[in-house]
Amino acid sequence: MSNQAISAAAIKALREKTGAGMMECKSALTEASGDENKAIEILRKRGVATATKKAGRIAAEGLVHSYIHAGGKIGVLLEVNCETDFVARSEEFKSFVHDLAMHITAAEPRYFEQGEVPQEVLDKEREIALEQAKSDPKNANKPDHVFERIVENRIGKFYQEVCLMDQPFVKDQNITIADLVRGMVAKTGENVKVRRFTRYKMGEGLEKRSADLAGEVQELLGGSQ
């Protein structure tokens, strides 16, 4: 079964059951021809599905945390779930959630994970990457499969830029946010999930007036003469 035949829903379901990363789940499902049970076995053999039992448990406790930065110019509202109030009230869990909020503030993720990226966004990124690759003189006369590899490498980098779980952690670039979450699962012995987040930036999406008010006035005066 090809990579394209593995649905985002299947990858997400396997990730929730095993705690493995999105790309690890996709690879396992591809190797298992879409069979979830076989994919779980593959992940276990690879030593990746360490959180299998925990990931299936209900995480209904946790924290809603707010973080305000830059003198009130940027804010993040974040919900992270765990299984018990005991863990939710621990200083380690609170610090973990705070670090996530600061990461979201700095890294500006647009989506939670790869499966949330709209297909039209991916199509546009592939189109741009292909045009850039073909316009590069170094790639002149290269076969199509080379361009396909270049484009897919670019998409991988795009996921790292815009998907929270794929982003390198701002305090430790050697691990991703998915790795950070798995680490908290291992420390607490509970299922831990980042449920949702919203990032606000002052004035984002609004058209701002020009700061050169004097210039605008002069232009209007000149135009009226």
C-alpha positions in Angstrom: 0.0 0.0 0.0 1.4 3.4 -1.0 1.9 6.3 1.4 -1.0 8.2 -0.3 -3.4 5.3 0.6 -2.8 5.7 4.3 -5.5 8.1 5.6 -4.8 10.8 8.1 -7.5 9.4 10.3 -5.8 6.0 10.4 -2.5 7.6 11.3 -4.1 9.7 14.1 -5.9 6.6 15.5 -2.7 4.6 15.6 -0.8 7.5 17.2 -3.4 7.8 19.9 -3.2 4.1 20.7 0.6 3.8 20.7 2.0 7.2 21.6 4.3 7.0 18.5 5.0 9.9 16.3 3.0 10.7 13.1 5.7 9.7 10.7 6.4 6.5 12.7 2.8 5.6 12.6 2.5 6.3 8.8 5.6 4.1 8.2 4.2 1.3 10.2 0.8 1.4 8.6 2.4 1.4 5.1 4.6 -1.6 6.0 1.5 -3.3 7.4 -0.6 -2.5 4.3 -3.0 -0.5 6.5 -3.6 -3.3 9.1 -3.7 -1.5 12.5 -2.9 -4.5 14.6 0.1 -5.4 12.5 1.2 -1.8 12.6 1.1 -1.8 16.4 3.2 -5.0 16.4 5.7 -3.3 14.1 6.0 -0.3 16.4 6.4 -2.5 19.4 9.2 -4.4 17.7 10.9 -1.1 16.9 10.6 -0.1 20.6 8.4 2.9 19.7 5.1 2.0 21.1 6.1 2.5 24.7 3.0 4.3 25.7 0.5 1.8 24.1 -1.5 1.0 27.3 -1.5 4.5 28.6 -2.6 6.1 25.4 -5.8 4.2 25.4 -6.9 5.5 28.8 -9.1 8.5 29.3 -7.4 11.7 30.2 -10.1 13.9 31.6 -8.1 15.9 34.2 -5.4 18.4 33.5 -4.9 22.2 33.2 -6.0 25.2 31.2 -3.1 27.5 31.2 -2.7 31.1 29.9 0.6 32.7 29.1 1.0 36.4 28.2 4.3 37.7 26.6 5.8 40.9 25.3 3.9 43.3 27.5 0.5 41.9 26.5 1.2 41.7 22.8 1.1 37.9 22.5 -0.9 35.4 24.4 -1.5 31.7 24.4 -4.4 29.7 25.9 -3.7 26.0 26.2 -5.4 22.8 27.5 -3.3 19.8 28.4 -5.0 16.7 29.8 -3.8 13.9 32.1 -5.7 11.2 34.0 -5.7 12.3 37.6 -6.0 15.6 39.5 -3.0 14.5 41.6 -0.7 14.7 38.5 -2.5 17.9 37.2 -1.6 19.6 40.5 2.0 18.5 40.5 4.7 21.1 40.0 6.3 18.9 37.3 3.1 18.9 35.2 2.5 22.6 35.7 6.0 23.3 34.5 5.5 21.1 31.5 2.3 22.9 30.5 4.0 26.3 31.0 6.9 25.2 28.8 4.4 24.2 26.1 2.7 27.5 26.3 6.0 29.4 26.0 6.9 27.2 23.0 3.7 28.0 21.2 4.3 31.7 21.8 7.8 31.5 20.3 7.3 28.9 17.5 3.9 30.0 16.2 2.4 26.6 15.2 -0.6 26.8 13.0 -1.8 23.3 13.4 -1.7 20.6 16.1 -0.4 17.8 13.9 0.1 16.8 10.3 -3.4 15.4 9.9 -4.9 18.8 10.5 -3.1 20.6 7.6 -5.7 21.2 4.9 -5.0 19.4 1.6 -5.2 22.7 -0.4 -2.4 24.1 1.9 -0.2 21.1 1.2 -1.0 21.3 -2.6 0.1 25.0 -2.6 3.3 24.2 -0.7 4.1 21.4 -3.1 3.5 23.7 -6.1 5.8 26.4 -4.7 8.5 23.9 -3.8 8.4 22.3 -7.3 8.6 25.7 -9.0 11.6 26.7 -6.8 13.4 23.4 -7.5 12.9 23.7 -11.3 14.1 27.3 -11.3 17.3 26.3 -9.6 20.1 26.0 -12.2 21.7 23.2 -10.2 18.6 21.0 -10.9 18.7 21.4 -14.7 18.0 18.2 -16.6 17.3 16.2 -13.5 14.7 13.4 -13.7 11.2 13.7 -12.2 11.9 11.5 -9.2 14.6 13.9 -8.0 12.1 16.7 -8.0 9.6 14.5 -6.2 12.2 13.9 -3.5 13.0 17.6 -3.2 9.3 18.5 -2.9 8.7 15.8 -0.2 11.7 17.0 1.8 10.3 20.5 1.7 6.9 19.2 2.9 8.7 17.5 5.8 10.3 20.8 6.7 7.0 22.5 6.3 5.4 20.2 8.9 8.2 21.0 11.3 7.5 24.7 10.9 3.7 24.7 11.3 2.7 21.5 13.2 3.1 21.7 17.0 3.9 18.0 17.5 6.6 18.1 14.8 8.3 21.2 15.9 11.7 21.1 17.7 11.2 22.1 21.3 12.5 25.7 21.7 14.3 24.8 24.9 15.9 21.7 23.5 16.2 21.5 19.7 17.2 17.9 19.8 13.7 16.7 20.7 10.3 17.5 19.2 7.1 18.4 21.1 5.9 14.8 20.5 9.0 13.6 22.2 8.4 16.0 25.1 4.9 14.7 25.6 6.1 11.1 25.5 8.6 12.0 28.1 5.9 13.3 30.4 3.9 10.1 29.8 6.9 8.1 31.0 7.5 10.3 34.0 3.9 10.4 35.2 2.7 7.0 34.2 -0.4 8.5 32.8 -1.8 9.3 29.4 -1.0 13.0 28.7 -2.5 14.8 25.7 -2.2 18.3 24.3 -5.9 18.8 23.6 -6.1 22.3 22.1 -4.4 25.7 22.0 -5.0 29.2 20.7 -2.3 31.8 20.0 -3.2 35.5 20.0 -1.1 38.3 18.6 -2.1 41.9 19.0 -3.4 43.4 15.7 -2.9 40.1 13.8 -5.1 40.1 10.7 -6.0 43.8 10.9 -5.0 46.4 8.4 -2.9 49.0 10.3 -2.9 52.7 9.5 0.2 54.2 8.1 2.5 55.7 10.8 3.3 58.5 8.4 0.2 60.6 9.2 2.0 63.9 8.3 2.8 62.4 4.8 -0.8 61.4 4.3 -2.0 64.9 5.2 0.5 66.6 2.9 -0.6 64.3 0.1 -4.2 65.2 0.6 -3.4 68.9 0.8 -1.4 68.7 -2.4 -4.1 66.8 -4.2 -6.7 69.4 -3.3 -4.7 72.3 -4.8 
